[in-house]
Amino acid sequence: MTRTVEDMSSFGSSVTHACAVAVSDEHLWELSSSFIEDGITAGDHVLYFDDGTSDRVLERLLDDGLDLGGLRDAGQLEVVPAEATRAALRSPIDMFCQLLTATVDSALEGGFSGVRWTGRFNYGPTPGNGHTQREYEAALDSTIRGRPARVLCLYDRAHFPDDVIEAMRTAHRVEIGTTTIYDDNLLRVTATAQGSARLAGEVDYSNRAQVRKLLASELDTALRSPAAPREIRLDVSSLRFVDVAGAVGFVHSAEEFPSSHRLVLDGVRPRVARVLDRCGAPFAAQLITHAHGERHAAALPVEVRV
Amino acid sequence: MKIESTRLAQAVTLRHRCGFYSAQRHLISQVDPIMAAALARDTTVALAVDPQTAETVIDTFGGSEQLVRLSEPGPGCHSGQTLAARRARELRELVRDRGPVVMIGQHRSELDGADGSFWTELDAAFGVALADVPVELTCFYPELPLHQAVLDGARQTHPELLVGGVPVTNAEHQCPRTVLAEYPAPNPDLLGAPDLQIECGAWQLNEMRHTVEQALIGVGYGRSRAEDIVLAVNEVATNAVEYGSQDARVHLWLDGDGTTEGAVCEVHDHGTLHDPLPGLAAPHSSDPRGRGVWIARQICESLHVWSDSSGTHVRLHAGRPV
């Protein structure tokens, strides 16, 4: 099967069904939340098929500023429990297709513009149900063809062996690719724009040198390009831990910037903010921190459909 | 464990001297002139003396606002370096609000421990923790304590001696770290089997943090407090795997140490302790390293570092906030 690599925005145009292979947990949550957010923006009814990690996906959506309470009230985002996901994917293929069709019909009747499904669909190709993963994927393609439905099948290298992942990739016509600056399964760094990046995960002894390298590289780029912004911005809303040396690294990096440039940390969580405060961040003139706000404290759980 | 930053960030402003007394009356006769001189120049006096001495002094000088009693050591106080860190916090606060302070300390036999080395550790730690604090500290010791080590240590840890009410240079004085090389910090009492034992290398610190945090929250610690304690444990464990040995052992007791409530955590490694008093001096803002243990001391009620032939050991005690 011919396979193309697209980015997430392709779901807004031609792509209806694709897979993505996550290299880390942070990557998995990034892919899930990105797909969900696009669906929310488009007015779709979004279903996330849980496999026990929905808490982290919802946390990531909160990091991105989504109003989970409002989405819950509007019924736009649903987390389908793992048991229900497993039951659907282990049902005979014709029942599986009927279920998909009914879900799309129900969403349209509910006033949504379409449907989005995502999750790790790793329950289908089990011995004994009589169908291969490729048959499920083909049935899904034919069922949603011409209908306002988008499906992102997620696979991650932490839970699937390489040969299974390759089989999944060949079963899909489209694979969603992402650009990663650094990912060690504890910290994930992605470029978000020129002079800005996003840090997700934890910074400690094992990876703090990478953060210093990133800051040095971003500053070097900014200084060499007249068009580059004078603020190096790091979105740290998904940064859950930073150790003392890591926090000192942010402070000292900012202090080493030329006076024309500043380091801006956006979305600093309270836990990270306390470490930064203890390491002198309030006294570093070229380090600007913007608090994460109270989104997590006020978060409401999204209703799950059983 | 290795602490890279042992240099002093600022000039030494501590004046640290020692006086000896034969009886309570002799003690008071030496304390009174110091008190009178300090109060006459409107200087705050901080008292870290036993209750009998404190009452006598207050009877003599009245309830002056310039007279402050520092916190009692408490029943769980077995670590001289921890008490020095606490005194440094109290005195920095006083100095910030009131300017230079005169402090009077007194030996208390209930803190001697097994051999009296608590006092050597305390005075050596004062020399580091208070070095940049404008304090005139006079420590009074009995001429005949139960443990000779109390006097031996006192004669080496104080730059000045009080003789006939006059401070004179102490020829026997040595720098705090040299003294502690001769009189190492004592081992704390054993605590029995821990509730949790974790082996971790540099690449498993995150798993250790997660386990400790879940355990603390599980026994009722608030999220912020648990997160701060995890930061403290992480800093000590990071030192252990970075400088000590490839793997650190983290032991956690969730129900106190038998004397005080709250979680107790120990971190052990097989490395050599290069600085016997880590994390006592406030690091200079330009130092890239050496801040982790100092912050851990601010977070915990107690942080005691000791070493023996098996390596370096740190015990942290972190109660719930009142």
HADDOCK unambig.tbl for C-alpha pairs under 7 A between the chains (distance, minus, plus):
assign (segid A and resid 205 and name CA) (segid B and resid 202 and name CA) 6.77 0.50 0.50
assign (segid A and resid 205 and name CA) (segid B and resid 238 and name CA) 6.73 0.50 0.50
assign (segid A and resid 206 and name CA) (segid B and resid 202 and name CA) 6.06 0.50 0.50
assign (segid A and resid 206 and name CA) (segid B and resid 203 and name CA) 5.79 0.50 0.50
assign (segid A and resid 243 and name CA) (segid B and resid 231 and name CA) 6.82 0.50 0.50
assign (segid A and resid 244 and name CA) (segid B and resid 292 and name CA) 5.68 0.50 0.50
assign (segid A and resid 245 and name CA) (segid B and resid 289 and name CA) 6.63 0.50 0.50
assign (segid A and resid 248 and name CA) (segid B and resid 288 and name CA) 6.63 0.50 0.50
assign (segid A and resid 271 and name CA) (segid B and resid 227 and name CA) 6.96 0.50 0.50
